[in-house]
Amino acid sequence: MADARIALCVAQGNALDDIDPASGYSLSRESYERVRQSWRNQAKQPGWSEYLRPDLEKAIAYWAERRPEFTEGDDWLPGPATKEDGL
């Protein structure tokens, strides 16, 4: 499966350095921003709850492990929202 994902990433124009060889997933800055924006949009929607926080934290940890230069000092939630605000 990873080989198929790698081939797809290459066909989409991803640099080989931006592809995780073990999983075949893109680790490009564009992919990071897309995932981050998806979570920001989710947090803005009605119905956000603490139930979703573990999944958000897993997503952040995934990127922090693979691309710490992207996550360092980066806020995944919109605006000044914090745990105390319910986000």
Order of alpha helices (4+ residues) and beta strands (2+ residues): alpha-alpha-alpha-alpha
